[in-house]
């Protein structure tokens, strides 16, 4: 019988979001690309989900589990949903399968 992963995030503490947001400055590349998060849509974890680091976010507080974000890279923009992840020493973000987004970001 398998046991649940003790490191799985099931609930997000608002104080943690505020703390991480204050520690991680906006990613210059995310600001330049006008996206919520910079990441390679081909960089997948073992479960097949795209992942990137929270330091690649324009605003860390916007990248919370359940949020729909605009993921960008040199090859395009993609809509993605932030999935609950695992707690690691370096904060990472897992995303659901991305969908290409050709329209410009709304102001």
C-alpha positions in Angstrom: 0.0 0.0 0.0 1.5 3.3 -1.0 1.6 6.2 1.4 0.8 9.8 0.4 3.7 12.0 -0.4 4.4 14.0 2.8 5.9 16.9 0.7 2.8 17.4 -1.5 1.3 20.9 -1.3 -2.4 20.6 -0.6 -3.1 24.0 0.9 -1.3 27.3 0.3 -0.5 29.4 3.2 -1.1 33.1 2.3 1.8 34.1 4.6 4.1 31.9 2.5 3.0 33.6 -0.7 3.7 37.1 0.8 7.1 35.9 2.1 8.1 34.4 -1.3 6.8 37.4 -3.2 8.9 39.7 -1.0 12.0 37.6 -1.5 11.9 37.0 -5.2 12.1 40.1 -7.5 10.3 40.2 -10.8 12.0 38.2 -13.5 13.4 40.7 -16.1 12.7 38.2 -19.0 9.1 37.8 -17.9 8.6 41.6 -17.8 10.3 41.9 -21.3 8.1 39.1 -22.8 5.0 40.5 -21.0 4.1 37.1 -19.6 3.4 35.8 -16.1 6.1 33.1 -16.1 9.1 32.3 -18.3 9.6 28.6 -19.0 10.4 26.0 -21.7 7.2 24.2 -22.7 9.4 21.1 -23.5 10.9 20.9 -20.0 8.8 18.2 -18.3 8.9 16.3 -15.1 8.4 12.6 -14.8 4.7 13.0 -14.8 4.8 14.9 -18.1 4.1 18.3 -16.6 6.0 21.4 -17.7 7.9 23.0 -14.8 9.9 26.1 -14.1 11.2 28.0 -11.1 9.3 30.7 -9.2 12.2 33.0 -9.9 11.0 33.1 -13.5 7.7 34.8 -12.5 6.8 38.4 -13.2 4.9 38.4 -9.9 5.3 35.4 -7.6 2.0 36.0 -5.9 0.2 35.4 -9.3 1.7 31.9 -9.6 -0.4 30.0 -7.1 -1.9 26.5 -7.5 -5.1 26.8 -9.6 -4.1 30.0 -11.3 -4.1 30.2 -15.1 -0.9 31.9 -16.2 0.6 33.0 -19.5 3.9 31.0 -19.9 6.3 32.5 -22.4 9.6 31.6 -24.0 11.6 32.4 -27.1 9.3 30.0 -29.1 6.0 31.4 -28.1 3.3 32.0 -25.4 1.2 29.3 -23.8 -1.7 29.3 -21.4 -1.1 27.0 -18.4 -2.7 26.1 -15.1 -0.5 26.1 -12.0 -0.6 22.7 -10.3 0.0 21.9 -6.7 3.6 20.9 -6.5 6.1 19.5 -4.0 8.0 21.5 -1.4 11.6 21.8 -2.4 14.5 24.0 -1.2 14.2 25.9 -4.5 10.6 26.8 -5.2 9.4 25.4 -8.5 6.1 25.6 -10.4 4.4 22.7 -12.2 2.0 23.5 -15.0 -0.7 21.5 -16.8 -0.3 20.9 -20.5 0.1 24.2 -22.2 -2.0 25.5 -25.1 -0.5 27.8 -27.7 -1.7 31.3 -27.3 -1.3 33.5 -30.4 -3.3 36.5 -29.3 -1.6 39.5 -27.6 -1.9 39.8 -23.9 -4.7 42.1 -22.8 -3.5 45.3 -21.1 
